Each structure stands twice: as structure tokens, then as C-alpha cells.
Amino acid sequence: METLMKILAVDDDPIIHDLLKDALSVQGYDDLTCAGSSEEALELIDSARKPFDTFLLDILLPGIDGVELCRRIRERSEYRATPVIMITASRQPNLMQTAFAAGATDYVTKPFDALELGTRVNLASMLSDSLHREALSRHTMEELTKLTRIGFEDRVTLNNVYGVSDFLAIENGLLRSTSGCYALSMFAIQIEGARELFSQLTPPQFRKHLEQVSAAIVDSVNLSTAQIAYAGRGMFVYVQHGRQRIDIKGLCREIESKMSGAWDAAPAGMDRAPDLSGQEVSGNRLWSGMAASNALNAFLTKQEKLPKAKLSDEETLFASMAARMRR
């Protein structure tokens, strides 16, 4: 049975086009458009009456390569969260790290395994369906306030900020980097008083806070080697690939400076940007993908279990912070 998902595949090898058509048609994905270059793909995207639901991009394309094409797709507001699956014959981990930093969701390797390709596209289909349902509910800010409930613990996906990944995408990238060890560092950047902000603001206002903070983080790091995602509880995770040493306190000061110069108070519901604090997830610099994923999740679990202040203490603290933030 035909599955109603519109897919654009970009590869300069016509044989790959035929292989993709055969493998996907078995899974019921018959609405497949193929392009031989990034330039042709961009023309197809511009002329499409209905947006594409998923992209399959070869990394090593002539001219504009697949990573740059992914980045250009992500720059378009209608494709900020559309699944992008990279196609690669390379086993170089740095290449996929660059692709994930550009906004890739997943990847498959050449030669194709039909079952793996089907699984990856099925996952993309479920994500695409979820995005369509979410889009239908976002007609007005009032609807968003009524219908979209954000829990304080929720790992909200910030689709409107270019360069911010979904937490699961970071975790997936780490888990799939299974061969060998890699140099990387992991940090947490915390919005101070996040629980108090969450209690005072509407869901759109709290989301706006998260978007403005994440935009300042993106503006302060090198996206070619870094990944950022929101992990809930007012906390962002920042994964830095490579051996570069990061001064996390200095980075937080830089982010605060960028926020203070560009803070949009009206939609955020507060006159000034929040303060930030940062800490390392671990002092290790060399990781396997599995070990890094486990360490990151263990750190976040530990943060969730930290003792909370008594309600009376919280109320006193929140009142004090609210007064300070409105000065």
C-alpha cells in the first residue's frame, strides 16, 4: 500500500536513484523525487507545490556538497525540523559530526541495506507525521497557550532556532559512533531560576525564553564542531567535538552578553535576559560513542534527582528573583 510521504533524494549516481526507488517502493514509499545535484534539488524545493516530508542527501555531491545542502534546507523556515537522512559511503566520524551539526537527523551507509533504509525512513515518517499534527495546532498564540502544554522536565524541540538539535538526535549521533574513541567534551548550560520562570510565564513565553537563549548559544560556538540541544529543566547540553579546551564560565558570560544586546522582552514576558551557569558533564576528553551517551544521560538523571528546596523557601527565592529580573 502506498505511504503518503513526499521524499526528495539527492545523489549524482543514477544507479543509486534506481536502488532507492526499489528499496522504498517495497516499504510503500512511492512518492520519491530524485535529483542529481544540490542545485537541481534546490530548484525542485523552490518549485514544489507541496513541501517535501523527508530528504535523503548524499554527502559527497559535486559542487554544493550534501552537508552544505542540508544547511541551506535548514535555513528555510518550512524545513527547520523536516527529517534529513544523509547517505554516505565514508566511515569517517568527523564527516557525520559535521552533517549532524548542519542539521542532519540520521544517516544510512552505502551499500544500502534495504531493511535499515526502510527502518530509517519509517522513523522519519513518524517524525514527519508528528510535525504535521503539531503545525495544525499552531494557528495563533492563544491556541498555542491552550493546546501546547510544556512540562518543566520536557525536552522541547526548538525548531525555530537554526543550529539547535533535538536531544535525541545528539544521543543518536553518539550511539552510532561506535567504532573507536573520539575527542569530545560535554557541558551543561543552565538558565538560573528556570523553575521560577516556568511557573510565571505562559507556554509561548517560556518557549521564547528558550529560543532566545539557544540562539545566543548558537551565536557563541562553532557549529561545525558543536551540537546544542535543550534537555529540559532549563538546561541545554553542549557537545564539543575535537580537542579544543572550552572555558565554560567564559562562554556563559559571552552568551549573556549576546542575549543582553538582543533580548526581545515583549514575547518573553521579562524585561531582561536570564543569568546562566555552566558545568562540565565530565572531565574526560576521549570517549567511545556509547560511553559518551551513557555519561550524558547519567549526568542528566543526577540533576533530576537533586533535592528540591522546600516550597516556602522556593516562594521566597522566586519572589526575590522576580524582583531582580524586572529591574
N, C-alpha and C positions, 0 to 999 in steps of 0.2 A: 504494500500500500504506500502511496506517495506521501512523504512527510513535507508539510508546508513550511520549509525554511529556505530562504534565498541565500545562496552561498556564492562567494566570489573567490576563485582560486587563481593565484598568480605564479606562473613558472615559465621559464623560457624554453622548456623542453616539451614539444607536443606529445611525446610518449607519456610523460607524466600526466598530461591532461587526460589521456585515454585511461590510464591506470586509476586516476582519481574518479573519473566518471563510472568506471566499472565497480570500484570498491564502494562508492557511495550509493550507487543505484541499488545494490544488494541490500543496503540498510534502509532503502526507501527515500533517499535524498536525491530527488530528480531535478530540482531547480538549481542547477550548477552552471555558472558562467565562468569561462576561463579567459585569462589574459596572458599574453606572452611577455609583458614588461610592466614596470611600475607606471610608466607614462600612460600606457593603454588602460591600466587599472584605474588611474585617477580620472581618465575621461569617462570610463564606464560608471564610476561613482557619481561624477557630476551629472551625467545624463539619466541616471536611474530614476524612474518614476516612484518606485517604492524602495526604501533603504534596504541594503543587504543586512542579513541577520548574523552572518559569520564570515570571517575571512580566513583563507588558507594561503600563507605567503612563503614562498621560497626565500631563504635568507640571502643566498648568493645570486642575485639578479644582476644583469648588466645595467650600466647607467645608475639609476637610483636603486640602491640595494633594498632588500626586504626590511631591514631594520629601520632605514630612513622612511620607507613607505609606511611602516607601522606607525612611526612617529607622526607622519603627516595625516594619517587616518585619525589618530587620537586627537589631533588639533581641531577636528570638526566636531561641533557640539553634539550632533546626532549620533556620533560614533565613539563618544567618550568611554562607554562601557561595553560596546559590542565585542563578543569573543573574537580574538585574533590568535589563530594557531599557526606557529611557524613550522616550516618544512626545512629540514636540514640533513645533510649527509655528513656534517662535521661532528666530531666528538670533543671539540674544544669548549671547555666550560665557560671561558670568558666571552665567547660569542653569544651563548644563550643568556648570560648575565646582562649583556648589552641589550639583547632583544627584550628581556623582561623589563629592563629599565625604560625602554622605549614604549612599553605598554602591552607587550605580548601577554596572552593569557595562558598559553600552553604550547607544546610542540610535539611533532612526530618526526621520526627519523626515516631516511631513505636507506635501503629499500623498504617499501611500505609493508607493514603487517596489517592486513585488512581488518582483523579483529581490533587491534589497537586504534587504527584510524577511526573505525566505527565508534569505539568507546569514547574517544576524544570529541568527536563531532556530536555524539549523543549528549555528552556533558555540556557542550556548547549550546545545543538545542534547548536543554533545560534552563540554562542561564538566560538565553535569548527570550524564552517564554516568560521567565520571571521579570525581565526588564520591560517587556511589553505590558505586562499586568501593572507594573509599577508606574509606567508612563501614563496609563489610562486614569490613574488615581491622582495625577498631579496637574489638575486643571487650574487651581487657584491656591493661594496661600491659605485660605480658610479651609479648603478641602485637605490640604496637607496637614494642618493643625489637627483636624478632626480624625482623619483616617490614618495618618502615619504616626505611629507611636514609637518613639525612640527610647529604649531602655538604657539606663546608665551603663550597664555592662555590655551593651550591644556593640559589635564591631561594624560600625556603619561604613558603607562603601561611599566614598566621596567622589562620585562620578564627574562632578563639575570642575575638579581641580586636575589639570594636566600634570602627570608625573607621579600621582599618588596611586599606589597599587591597592588591590584588595588584599587583606591579610592572608587569605587562603592562597592567593597567587604567590606571595612570598614563600609561604610554607611549602607549596607545591614545587617551586623552583629549588628550594633547599633539598627536599626529599629526592628529587630527580637527579641531583648532582651526587651520585652515589660512588663514582669511581675516583678514588684518590682523596687527597686532602687539599683544601683551598685556604688561602689567606683572606680572612674577612673579620670584621668587628661588628658587634651588635650593641645598640644603645636604646634606651627608652627616654622619651621626651614627654614630661608630664605637665599638663595645664594645672597650675596651682589653683585650689579652690574649685575644681571641676564639679564636685558634687553639689556645692552651693549654687554654682551657675546653672546646673541642670535642674535644680529644684525651683529656681526663679524664672527660668526662661521657657518660652513655648518651644515645641519641637523644631520649627523652622529657624528660630533664633539660635538654639543650641547648635543646629547643623551649620548655621552661618559662622558661628564661632569656630567650629572645627574646620570649615573650609578656609577661613582667613588664616588660621594658624598653620594649616597644612600648606597653603600657598606660600607663606613666608619660609617654611622649612624647605620647600622645593627650590625657592629662590636663593637659598643659602648653601646648598650642597651641589655636588657634581652628579647629575642624573645618569651619566654614562657609567658610573661605578656604584651608584647608590640606589636603594629601594626604600620607600617610605609607605607605611600603612597605618591606619587607625586600629588600635587593638581594644577599644572600649575603655571605660572609666577615666576618660580624659587623657589617655596615654597613646602616644604614637611610638611605633617601633621603627628604627632606622638601621638598615643593614648596609654596611660599607664594605665593598669588595676590594681586595688589594691590601698591601702592607702599610698604607698611609696611616699615620697616627692622628687621631682626632681629639682635639680639646673640647670635650662636650660642654663644659661650662662656658667657654668662649663662643661655641656655636649657639648656645641658648641666648647669650647676650646679643649676638648678631641677629638671630631670629626676632627677638624682642624689638630690636632697633628697626627692623624692616616692618614689623607689624605696627609700631607706633607711628610710622610715617605714612602708612596706607590704610589705617583702620577705618572701616565703614561702620559708624556707630549705630545708625538707624536700624538696619536689618538685624544687627547683632544684639540689640537691646541693652547694650552697655556703652558708656561713654569712652572707655579706654580698653586697650588690649590687655589680656591676662598676662600674669607673670608665668615663667616657665622654669622648670628644673630638669636636669638630665642626669642619667647614671648609666654606667656600663652594665650590660647583661652579664658579661663575663670578661675576665682579663685575658682569656685565651685569644690567640691570633691565628691559629691554624686549626681548621675544622674539616671533618667529613660533613656531607650534607645532612645525614641523619643525626649526627651529634649536634650540629648547629640547630636543627629544628627542635630536637629534644630540649636543648638548653633554653631556647627562646620560650617554649611552652612551659617549662618548669619555672622560669622567671615570672611569667605572667600569672601562673597559678599561685605562686607565692605572694604576689601583690594582691590577688583577690582574697587571700586568707589573712592578710594583715589585720590586726584588731582595729575595730572602728571606735571612734570616740563616743562617749555617752550622748544621748540626744540633747540633754541640756547644754553640754559642752559644745556640741555641734551648732546649736542655735546661737550661742554667744559668739562663736567663731564666725559663723556665716554673717551675722549682723555687722560684726567688725569689718569683715572683708567687703561686704556690700557697700558700706560707707566709704571705705578706702577707694574702691573701684569707681565710685561715682564722683570723686573729687575732680 
